[in-house]
Amino acid sequence: MALFEGKTQSERYKMGAALLLPLLALVLILRMFFASDSKPATTNRNSNRNSNHAAANATVNTSTPDEDQIAMPSEVPSIIAASYAPEAARNIFAFYVPPVDPKKLAAGVPTETPTPTPTPPPPLTLGSLQPVNVFARTGDFALSVTGDKFTPQTRIYIDNQELPTTFKGPQQLSTTVPAAFLQSPGARAVIVRTPDGALYSNTQTVNVMPPPTPQFTFIGVIGTKHYSDDKAILKANAGSDLITVKRGEIVGGRFKVTSISDRAVEFIDTQLNIKHSLPFSDAKGTTGGVAPRTPQPQTDDEGEP
């Protein structure tokens, strides 16, 4: 061959080796890629399962691998992808709330509620009031308050209105309640505290009750021509008894007649000093009319002018 002309024997060996080595390398590479396709497929299910399991769990071997073992199994990418799936986002500010059992809810069973935090006791103690019951429409009255830890700076408040307060000691205060608080029946809240609210007590109640009223119905008048000695005809509400009264007389043990007219009879409560008015009421119970006047027998000193 012209390629080897003029060459020594050793040079020819070297050139031949240089040509053969690339060919051998090419053959090995082709065999690595096509050798696995040329192997017959097995129909044994257990063999395929074991081979796939061995390929997935194979460890690194420092020795030269066989050509039949370099192909990666097709399941490895899916296994790796599933292993590194991102975790679902979680709200760190959300708290677990146990679900309500619908059976308990339908049966009316109360659900559990968190225990409330107890309210601390007030710094001052309001123990009792004297008096605790008063009548509406009466005048000013003295109120005495007993308790504990009172100071000269504490004041008595009724319905959040401060009253002039007298400090008698750490356990007693007093004040005068104006009649304006007694215009209508109802409960009045009483508390002791300092004007700045730093010290305060629990709340007590003064009960303002409706005052007693004359239990009669005004049904007529017995009078003279000059209205000088008129008498009112009253019917007791608790029965059918009729009584005749004139000015200055007391009925019901406490109500003094102060005025008699065709439209109403006026009274004053001799114990509470409260005025009352009884309007005329006819047989149907209608009020606001004029009472019929029954002539009163004339006396000797009464005559025509």
Residue frames relative to the residue before (quaternion, step in Angstrom):
aa qw qx qy qz dx dy dz
M 1.0000 0.0000 0.0000 0.0000 0.00 0.00 0.00
A 0.5457 -0.6440 0.4190 0.3345 3.56 -0.98 0.78
L 0.5868 0.5981 -0.3719 0.3996 3.56 1.20 -0.55
F 0.7564 0.3788 -0.1970 0.4955 3.60 1.09 -0.70
E 0.4434 0.6987 -0.4683 0.3098 3.63 1.25 -0.01
G 0.8187 0.2267 -0.1964 0.4896 3.52 -1.04 0.85
K 0.5842 0.5706 -0.3748 0.4389 3.62 1.24 0.16
T 0.4793 -0.6363 0.5194 0.3093 3.52 -1.19 0.55
Q 0.6912 -0.4817 0.3352 0.4217 3.54 -1.29 0.26
S 0.6747 0.4899 -0.3091 0.4574 3.61 0.90 -0.83
E 0.6380 0.5184 -0.3374 0.4586 3.56 1.03 -0.71
R 0.6244 0.5350 -0.3415 0.4553 3.55 1.07 -0.72
Y 0.6385 0.5232 -0.3363 0.4532 3.61 0.98 -0.78
K 0.6627 0.5154 -0.3116 0.4452 3.56 0.95 -0.85
M 0.6682 0.4915 -0.3064 0.4670 3.58 0.91 -0.83
G 0.6352 0.5239 -0.3327 0.4597 3.57 1.04 -0.75
A 0.6555 0.5049 -0.3154 0.4648 3.56 0.97 -0.81
A 0.6404 0.5333 -0.3263 0.4461 3.58 1.05 -0.79
L 0.6710 0.4799 -0.2978 0.4804 3.58 1.12 -0.59
L 0.6887 0.5015 -0.2896 0.4363 3.60 0.98 -0.78
L 0.6211 0.5817 -0.3542 0.3879 3.60 0.97 -0.77
P 0.6611 0.4797 -0.3386 0.4670 3.71 0.82 -0.72
L 0.6355 0.5299 -0.3379 0.4484 3.59 1.06 -0.78
L 0.6540 0.5081 -0.3128 0.4651 3.57 0.98 -0.83
A 0.6453 0.5215 -0.3239 0.4546 3.56 0.98 -0.78
L 0.6425 0.5220 -0.3169 0.4629 3.58 1.04 -0.81
V 0.6396 0.5254 -0.3218 0.4597 3.56 1.02 -0.84
L 0.6582 0.5109 -0.3131 0.4558 3.59 0.94 -0.85
I 0.6507 0.5185 -0.3221 0.4517 3.57 0.95 -0.81
L 0.6619 0.4983 -0.3076 0.4680 3.57 0.97 -0.91
R 0.6466 0.5196 -0.3240 0.4549 3.55 1.00 -0.77
M 0.6215 0.5540 -0.3462 0.4323 3.62 1.01 -0.72
F 0.7267 0.4434 -0.2471 0.4628 3.62 0.94 -0.83
F 0.7921 0.3395 -0.1563 0.4826 3.59 1.00 -0.79
A 0.5005 0.6732 -0.4397 0.3208 3.57 1.19 -0.15
S 0.6637 0.5166 -0.3248 0.4326 3.63 0.98 -0.83
D 0.6386 0.5278 -0.3323 0.4508 3.63 1.10 -0.63
S 0.6677 0.5189 -0.3014 0.4406 3.58 1.12 -0.60
K 0.5607 0.5990 -0.3999 0.4085 3.64 1.21 -0.28
P 0.4782 -0.6696 0.4756 0.3111 3.66 -0.94 0.77
A 0.4527 -0.6821 0.5096 0.2647 3.57 -1.06 0.86
T 0.3245 -0.7443 0.5550 0.1807 3.55 -1.00 0.85
T 0.3678 -0.7383 0.5307 0.1949 3.54 -1.15 0.65
N 0.4996 0.6562 -0.4319 0.3651 3.56 1.25 0.13
R 0.3962 -0.7474 0.4892 0.2123 3.56 -0.57 1.20
N 0.6551 0.5204 -0.3162 0.4472 3.57 0.92 -0.83
S 0.6378 0.5304 -0.3335 0.4479 3.57 1.05 -0.78
N 0.6607 0.4984 -0.3182 0.4624 3.61 0.94 -0.86
R 0.6467 0.5256 -0.3242 0.4477 3.59 0.97 -0.87
N 0.6792 0.4874 -0.2966 0.4616 3.59 0.91 -0.90
S 0.6579 0.5081 -0.3259 0.4504 3.58 0.98 -0.80
N 0.6506 0.5034 -0.3235 0.4676 3.59 1.00 -0.80
H 0.6448 0.5188 -0.3193 0.4616 3.58 0.99 -0.83
A 0.6632 0.4952 -0.3115 0.4668 3.59 0.96 -0.82
A 0.6535 0.5120 -0.3259 0.4524 3.58 1.00 -0.77
A 0.6710 0.5042 -0.3076 0.4482 3.62 0.99 -0.78
N 0.7710 0.3319 -0.1755 0.5145 3.58 1.05 -0.68
A 0.3434 0.7573 -0.4964 0.2491 3.61 1.18 0.35
T 0.2927 -0.7412 0.5811 0.1650 3.58 -1.07 0.77
V 0.6314 -0.5425 0.3954 0.3883 3.56 -1.27 0.39
N 0.1438 -0.7809 0.6060 0.0473 3.58 -0.87 1.03
T 0.4068 -0.7404 0.4865 0.2230 3.54 -0.77 1.03
S 0.6019 0.5580 -0.3731 0.4326 3.61 1.19 -0.35
T 0.6486 -0.5247 0.3839 0.3958 3.57 -1.28 0.32
P 0.3762 -0.7505 0.4889 0.2368 3.67 -0.62 1.04
D 0.5093 -0.6193 0.5046 0.3201 3.48 -1.25 0.60
E 0.6062 -0.5865 0.3887 0.3707 3.57 -1.07 0.63
D 0.6689 0.5220 -0.3117 0.4276 3.62 1.06 -0.67
Q 0.7094 0.4789 -0.2576 0.4484 3.61 1.20 -0.29
I 0.5481 0.6481 -0.3996 0.3463 3.64 1.19 -0.03
A 0.5732 0.5879 -0.4017 0.4056 3.67 1.17 -0.27
M 0.3664 -0.7316 0.5374 0.2042 3.56 -0.85 1.04
P 0.4796 -0.6642 0.4801 0.3136 3.64 -0.96 0.80
S 0.5699 -0.6380 0.4098 0.3167 3.55 -1.12 0.72
E 0.6379 0.5633 -0.3400 0.4003 3.67 1.16 -0.43
V 0.5158 0.6848 -0.4068 0.3154 3.58 1.20 -0.46
P 0.6609 0.4982 -0.3547 0.4349 3.69 0.76 -0.79
S 0.6715 0.4920 -0.3207 0.4519 3.62 0.94 -0.83
I 0.6258 0.5296 -0.3364 0.4633 3.60 1.07 -0.71
I 0.6651 0.4997 -0.3029 0.4650 3.56 0.92 -0.90
A 0.6593 0.5101 -0.3152 0.4536 3.59 0.96 -0.86
A 0.6664 0.4935 -0.3114 0.4641 3.57 0.99 -0.77
S 0.6275 0.5543 -0.3373 0.4305 3.59 1.08 -0.68
Y 0.7720 0.3351 -0.1723 0.5119 3.57 1.06 -0.72
A 0.2569 0.7664 -0.5452 0.2222 3.63 1.08 0.67
P 0.4698 -0.6933 0.4572 0.2992 3.69 -0.82 0.89
E 0.4783 -0.6711 0.4928 0.2792 3.57 -1.08 0.80
A 0.5519 -0.6222 0.4428 0.3351 3.58 -1.04 0.79
A 0.5310 -0.6393 0.4536 0.3218 3.58 -1.06 0.81
R 0.1572 -0.7920 0.5874 0.0538 3.58 -1.08 0.76
N 0.3781 -0.7124 0.5503 0.2161 3.57 -1.00 0.91
I 0.2940 -0.7950 0.5056 0.1609 3.60 -0.41 1.19
F 0.6623 0.5030 -0.3118 0.4595 3.61 1.26 -0.29
A 0.5677 0.5887 -0.3905 0.4227 3.60 1.25 -0.05
F 0.2011 -0.7776 0.5887 0.0909 3.57 -0.91 0.97
Y 0.5204 -0.6476 0.4650 0.3059 3.51 -1.07 0.75
V 0.0958 -0.7689 0.6316 0.0268 3.54 -0.90 1.04
P 0.3887 -0.7357 0.4936 0.2530 3.60 -0.53 1.09
P 0.4780 -0.6780 0.4679 0.3048 3.60 -0.92 0.80
V 0.4630 -0.6622 0.5187 0.2793 3.54 -1.22 0.61
D 0.4342 -0.6923 0.5155 0.2577 3.54 -0.87 0.98
P 0.3927 -0.7436 0.4770 0.2556 3.65 -0.51 1.08
K 0.6047 0.5575 -0.3697 0.4322 3.61 1.10 -0.57
K 0.6600 0.4890 -0.3046 0.4821 3.59 0.99 -0.83
L 0.6413 0.5284 -0.3252 0.4514 3.56 1.03 -0.81
A 0.6722 0.4854 -0.2981 0.4729 3.60 0.97 -0.82
A 0.6888 0.4747 -0.2814 0.4701 3.59 1.10 -0.67
G 0.5120 -0.6689 0.4105 0.3492 3.58 1.25 -0.07
V 0.3878 0.7105 -0.4999 0.3081 3.59 1.21 0.38
P 0.4198 -0.7172 0.4817 0.2782 3.65 -0.68 0.98
T 0.4157 -0.6995 0.5284 0.2422 3.54 -1.04 0.83
E 0.5813 -0.5951 0.4273 0.3541 3.54 -1.19 0.53
T 0.1187 -0.7799 0.6126 0.0488 3.56 -0.95 0.90
P 0.5640 -0.6083 0.4200 0.3682 3.59 -1.05 0.63
T 0.5330 -0.6359 0.4626 0.3124 3.54 -1.09 0.77
P 0.3712 -0.7469 0.4955 0.2426 3.64 -0.64 1.02
T 0.5316 -0.6155 0.4783 0.3313 3.52 -1.21 0.59
P 0.4407 -0.7128 0.4655 0.2848 3.65 -0.69 0.97
T 0.4440 -0.6839 0.5155 0.2633 3.55 -1.08 0.82
P 0.4645 -0.6872 0.4692 0.3030 3.62 -0.81 0.92
P 0.5429 -0.6239 0.4387 0.3516 3.63 -1.04 0.66
P 0.5543 -0.6143 0.4347 0.3555 3.61 -1.10 0.63
P 0.5984 -0.5924 0.3991 0.3630 3.60 -1.13 0.58
L 0.7584 0.3028 -0.1774 0.5493 3.62 1.07 -0.70
T 0.2859 -0.7521 0.5722 0.1588 3.54 -1.22 0.59
L 0.1286 -0.7598 0.6347 0.0569 3.57 -0.83 1.08
G 0.1977 -0.8457 0.4898 0.0761 3.55 -0.29 1.30
S 0.8110 -0.1432 0.1525 0.5464 3.60 0.61 -1.08
L 0.2862 -0.7269 0.6017 0.1665 3.53 -1.38 0.38
Q 0.0418 -0.7835 0.6196 0.0231 3.54 -1.19 0.61
P 0.5014 -0.3390 -0.7693 0.2044 1.61 -1.01 2.31
V 0.4317 -0.6870 0.5188 0.2691 3.55 -1.28 0.33
N 0.7534 0.2529 -0.1566 0.5864 3.59 1.28 -0.40
V 0.0405 0.7748 -0.6289 0.0491 3.59 -0.95 0.91
F 0.4647 -0.6680 0.5053 0.2873 3.55 -1.28 0.40
A 0.5158 -0.6266 0.4912 0.3162 3.53 -1.14 0.70
R 0.8175 0.2752 -0.2281 0.4516 3.54 -1.34 0.56
T 0.4932 0.6074 -0.4687 0.4101 3.58 1.16 0.45
G 0.6272 -0.5644 0.3893 0.3695 3.58 -1.31 0.09
D 0.7685 -0.2986 0.2625 0.5013 3.56 -1.32 -0.33
F 0.0265 -0.7932 0.6078 0.0247 3.58 -1.14 0.60
A 0.4843 -0.6617 0.4992 0.2801 3.56 -1.21 0.63
L 0.1323 -0.7833 0.6060 0.0416 3.56 -0.93 0.98
S 0.1361 -0.7814 0.6069 0.0501 3.56 -0.84 1.05
V 0.1469 -0.7949 0.5879 0.0310 3.56 -0.91 1.02
T 0.0709 -0.7845 0.6152 0.0330 3.59 -0.89 0.94
G 0.1987 0.7684 -0.5863 0.1623 3.55 -1.13 0.72
D 0.4597 -0.6598 0.5063 0.3116 3.57 -0.98 -0.84
K 0.8267 0.2490 -0.2191 0.4546 3.54 -1.33 0.64
F 0.3072 0.7414 -0.5342 0.2659 3.59 1.11 0.61
T 0.1666 -0.7604 0.6204 0.0956 3.57 -1.23 0.58
P 0.6475 -0.5126 0.3650 0.4298 3.64 -1.17 0.26
Q 0.6534 0.5212 -0.3226 0.4442 3.61 1.17 -0.39
T 0.5700 0.6063 -0.3966 0.3876 3.62 1.18 -0.26
R 0.1655 -0.7803 0.6006 0.0548 3.53 -1.15 0.78
I 0.4236 -0.6600 0.5541 0.2790 3.55 -1.30 0.45
Y 0.0945 -0.7847 0.6123 0.0191 3.55 -0.92 1.02
I 0.0829 -0.7601 0.6429 0.0453 3.56 -1.05 0.89
D 0.8235 -0.0720 -0.0245 0.5621 3.55 -0.64 1.20
N 0.6827 -0.5262 0.2530 0.4394 3.56 0.99 1.05
Q 0.5846 0.5356 -0.3992 0.4604 3.61 1.16 0.44
E 0.4050 -0.7358 0.4951 0.2227 3.56 -0.73 1.11
L 0.1613 -0.7715 0.6100 0.0814 3.55 -1.06 0.85
P 0.5712 -0.5649 0.4466 0.3939 3.61 -1.12 0.54
T 0.1152 -0.8381 0.5331 -0.0102 3.56 -0.58 1.21
T 0.2353 -0.7448 0.6105 0.1309 3.54 -1.10 0.82
F 0.2738 -0.7588 0.5730 0.1443 3.56 -0.75 1.14
K 0.0934 -0.8173 0.5684 0.0119 3.56 -0.63 1.19
G 0.7674 -0.2297 0.1489 0.5798 3.55 1.27 -0.07
P 0.7006 -0.4740 0.3195 0.4271 3.61 -1.26 0.17
Q 0.7617 0.3583 -0.1946 0.5036 3.57 1.22 -0.34
Q 0.7862 0.2555 -0.1631 0.5385 3.61 1.18 0.15
L 0.0070 -0.7503 0.6607 -0.0225 3.52 -1.15 0.92
S 0.0916 -0.7883 0.6045 0.0689 3.58 -1.24 0.37
T 0.0018 0.7810 -0.6245 0.0101 3.54 -1.27 0.48
T 0.3765 -0.6758 0.5731 0.2704 3.57 -1.36 0.11
V 0.2523 -0.7812 0.5570 0.1256 3.58 -0.63 1.15
P 0.3902 -0.7342 0.4979 0.2464 3.64 -0.64 1.03
A 0.6192 -0.5657 0.4078 0.3609 3.56 -1.24 0.52
A 0.5299 0.6462 -0.4090 0.3666 3.61 1.19 -0.39
F 0.6414 0.5177 -0.3294 0.4605 3.60 1.16 -0.50
L 0.7230 0.4538 -0.2273 0.4686 3.61 1.24 -0.31
Q 0.3432 0.7758 -0.4799 0.2238 3.58 1.14 0.39
S 0.7969 0.1124 -0.0550 0.5910 3.60 1.13 -0.55
P 0.5706 -0.5954 0.4305 0.3669 3.61 -1.14 0.54
G 0.4079 0.6943 -0.5340 0.2577 3.54 -1.29 0.47
A 0.5688 -0.5831 0.4608 0.3522 3.55 -1.37 0.06
R 0.1633 -0.7682 0.6138 0.0809 3.55 -1.08 0.83
A 0.3376 -0.7609 0.5234 0.1816 3.59 -0.68 1.13
V 0.1124 -0.7869 0.6064 0.0220 3.58 -0.87 1.02
I 0.0709 0.7777 -0.6196 0.0789 3.56 -0.94 0.97
V 0.2665 -0.7285 0.6081 0.1687 3.57 -1.23 0.55
R 0.2312 0.7658 -0.5751 0.1713 3.59 -0.81 0.98
T 0.5328 -0.5789 0.4965 0.3669 3.53 -1.34 0.13
P 0.6406 -0.5541 0.3512 0.3991 3.62 -1.09 0.54
D 0.6981 0.4550 -0.2877 0.4720 3.61 1.06 -0.64
G 0.5013 -0.6916 0.4033 0.3283 3.61 1.25 -0.07
A 0.4301 0.7129 -0.4670 0.2977 3.60 1.23 0.08
L 0.7588 0.1954 -0.1210 0.6094 3.58 1.09 -0.74
Y 0.0919 0.7910 -0.5947 0.1106 3.56 -0.88 0.94
S 0.3238 -0.7428 0.5601 0.1723 3.54 -1.28 0.45
N 0.6258 -0.4622 0.4424 0.4462 3.50 -1.37 -0.18
T 0.5054 -0.6672 0.4725 0.2760 3.59 -1.29 0.26
Q 0.0948 -0.7513 0.6506 0.0578 3.53 -1.14 0.82
T 0.3478 -0.7597 0.5247 0.1629 3.58 -1.27 0.33
V 0.2026 -0.7115 0.6594 0.1341 3.53 -1.18 0.81
N 0.2621 -0.7795 0.5547 0.1264 3.56 -0.76 1.09
V 0.1667 -0.7647 0.6180 0.0741 3.58 -0.71 1.13
M 0.1363 -0.8371 0.5292 0.0249 3.58 -0.34 1.26
P 0.5685 -0.5672 0.4497 0.3909 3.61 -1.17 0.46
P 0.4456 -0.7012 0.4784 0.2844 3.63 -0.89 0.82
P 0.5964 -0.5434 0.4295 0.4057 3.61 -1.21 0.34
T 0.1592 -0.7821 0.5980 0.0726 3.56 -1.14 0.71
P 0.5966 -0.5563 0.4177 0.4002 3.65 -1.15 0.46
Q 0.2746 -0.7848 0.5404 0.1290 3.59 -0.70 1.10
F 0.4781 0.6298 -0.4523 0.4126 3.55 0.71 1.19
T 0.2668 -0.7166 0.6153 0.1918 3.52 -1.41 0.25
F 0.3505 -0.7366 0.5470 0.1883 3.56 -0.85 1.04
I 0.0211 -0.8524 0.5207 -0.0422 3.61 -0.45 1.23
G 0.8351 -0.0671 0.0397 0.5446 3.66 1.14 -0.14
V 0.3205 -0.7270 0.5825 0.1716 3.52 -1.40 0.21
I 0.1549 -0.7204 0.6664 0.1137 3.52 -1.18 0.76
G 0.1563 0.8331 -0.5092 0.1491 3.58 -0.40 1.14
T 0.4563 -0.6391 0.5499 0.2845 3.49 -1.41 0.16
K 0.7138 -0.4456 0.3161 0.4382 3.53 -1.29 0.09
H 0.7632 0.3730 -0.1985 0.4889 3.55 0.96 -0.83
Y 0.4371 -0.7302 0.4388 0.2884 3.66 1.25 0.26
S 0.3872 0.7606 -0.4553 0.2534 3.58 1.20 0.42
D 0.8098 0.1509 -0.0626 0.5635 3.56 1.07 -0.57
D 0.1196 0.8249 -0.5392 0.1203 3.58 0.93 0.98
K 0.1431 -0.7589 0.6294 0.0865 3.49 -1.25 0.63
A 0.3271 -0.7420 0.5558 0.1830 3.56 -1.05 0.82
I 0.2868 -0.7282 0.5985 0.1711 3.54 -1.06 0.84
L 0.0541 -0.8114 0.5814 -0.0266 3.59 -0.59 1.20
K 0.2048 -0.7515 0.6159 0.1186 3.53 -1.16 0.70
A 0.4384 -0.7010 0.4955 0.2664 3.59 -0.83 1.00
N 0.4754 -0.6883 0.4711 0.2797 3.59 -0.89 0.93
A 0.6841 0.4970 -0.2875 0.4498 3.58 1.10 -0.63
G 0.8064 0.0893 -0.0492 0.5826 3.64 1.22 -0.09
S 0.6151 -0.5600 0.4177 0.3655 3.54 -1.27 -0.42
D 0.3936 0.7332 -0.4759 0.2847 3.58 1.26 0.21
L 0.2108 -0.7582 0.6066 0.1130 3.54 -1.10 0.84
I 0.0507 -0.7759 0.6282 0.0282 3.55 -1.06 0.77
T 0.2514 -0.7420 0.6038 0.1468 3.52 -1.24 0.59
V 0.0214 -0.8077 0.5877 -0.0416 3.55 -0.75 1.11
K 0.1803 -0.7563 0.6159 0.1274 3.53 -1.25 0.44
R 0.7349 -0.4193 0.2901 0.4472 3.55 -1.30 0.19
G 0.7827 0.3251 -0.2613 0.4620 3.54 -1.08 0.88
E 0.6138 0.5466 -0.3637 0.4384 3.61 1.19 -0.28
I 0.3362 -0.7315 0.5655 0.1790 3.54 -1.24 0.60
V 0.0755 -0.7800 0.6210 0.0171 3.55 -0.96 0.97
G 0.8042 0.2730 -0.2053 0.4865 3.55 -1.18 0.59
G 0.6129 -0.6035 0.3334 0.3859 3.54 1.25 0.36
R 0.8292 0.1689 -0.0811 0.5267 3.64 1.17 -0.26
F 0.6843 0.4889 -0.2860 0.4592 3.64 1.18 -0.34
K 0.1821 -0.8004 0.5688 0.0518 3.55 -0.54 1.26
V 0.3988 -0.7114 0.5271 0.2386 3.58 -0.89 0.99
T 0.1194 -0.8207 0.5576 0.0353 3.58 -0.70 1.08
S 0.8095 0.0182 0.0109 0.5867 3.62 1.12 -0.49
I 0.0828 -0.7666 0.6357 0.0372 3.56 -1.17 0.77
S 0.0879 0.7723 -0.6243 0.0783 3.55 -0.91 0.98
D 0.6843 -0.4736 0.3479 0.4318 3.55 -1.30 0.00
R 0.7277 0.4447 -0.2310 0.4683 3.59 1.17 -0.45
A 0.8240 -0.0496 0.0670 0.5604 3.64 1.00 -0.65
V 0.2891 -0.6951 0.6264 0.2024 3.50 -1.38 0.35
E 0.2276 -0.7887 0.5617 0.1030 3.57 -0.82 1.04
F 0.0915 -0.7793 0.6196 0.0204 3.56 -1.11 0.89
I 0.1429 -0.7319 0.6483 0.1536 3.50 -1.41 0.19
D 0.4119 -0.6925 0.5375 0.2489 3.56 -0.97 0.96
T 0.3477 -0.7799 0.4847 0.1895 3.57 -0.46 1.21
Q 0.6777 0.4782 -0.2984 0.4722 3.62 1.20 -0.34
L 0.7891 0.2820 -0.1445 0.5262 3.59 0.95 -0.82
N 0.3499 -0.7576 0.4788 0.2727 3.59 1.32 -0.19
I 0.4278 0.6707 -0.4736 0.3778 3.56 1.00 0.90
K 0.3426 -0.7455 0.5384 0.1924 3.59 -0.92 0.90
H 0.0797 -0.7767 0.6245 0.0205 3.54 -1.13 0.78
S 0.1523 -0.7786 0.6041 0.0750 3.56 -1.18 0.61
L 0.1652 -0.7687 0.6126 0.0803 3.55 -0.94 0.97
P 0.2341 -0.7785 0.5612 0.1554 3.66 -0.42 1.10
F 0.6060 -0.5534 0.4202 0.3871 3.56 -1.22 0.47
S 0.0805 -0.7782 0.6226 0.0204 3.54 -1.09 0.84
D 0.3280 -0.7651 0.5197 0.1923 3.58 -0.72 1.06
A 0.7587 -0.3936 0.2579 0.4504 3.57 -1.32 -0.03
K 0.6791 0.4744 -0.2901 0.4792 3.61 1.15 -0.51
G 0.5541 -0.6259 0.3877 0.3885 3.56 1.28 -0.05
T 0.4749 0.6650 -0.4464 0.3646 3.59 1.26 0.22
T 0.2017 -0.7872 0.5753 0.0932 3.58 -0.84 0.99
G 0.6550 0.5403 -0.3784 0.3685 3.52 -1.32 0.29
G 0.5965 0.5710 -0.3756 0.4207 3.61 1.24 -0.04
V 0.5661 -0.5605 0.4742 0.3749 3.57 -1.31 -0.43
A 0.4326 -0.7177 0.4849 0.2504 3.58 -0.82 1.01
P 0.4579 -0.6631 0.5067 0.3065 3.57 -1.00 0.73
R 0.3180 -0.7603 0.5412 0.1672 3.54 -0.96 0.87
T 0.2032 -0.7580 0.6119 0.0982 3.52 -0.83 1.07
P 0.4393 -0.7088 0.4662 0.2955 3.64 -0.64 1.02
Q 0.3024 -0.7351 0.5822 0.1707 3.52 -1.04 0.84
P 0.5508 -0.6111 0.4305 0.3713 3.60 -0.90 0.78
Q 0.4193 -0.7201 0.4970 0.2422 3.55 -0.91 0.97
T 0.3628 -0.6976 0.5767 0.2217 3.50 -1.19 0.69
D 0.7152 -0.4622 0.3103 0.4226 3.57 -1.29 0.19
D 0.7067 0.4563 -0.2824 0.4610 3.56 1.00 -0.70
E 0.6276 0.4964 -0.3536 0.4844 3.59 1.26 0.00
G 0.2176 0.7719 -0.5752 0.1610 3.60 -0.74 0.93
E 0.6812 -0.4541 0.3523 0.4536 3.46 -1.31 -0.05
P 0.5246 -0.6384 0.4574 0.3288 3.56 -1.06 0.66
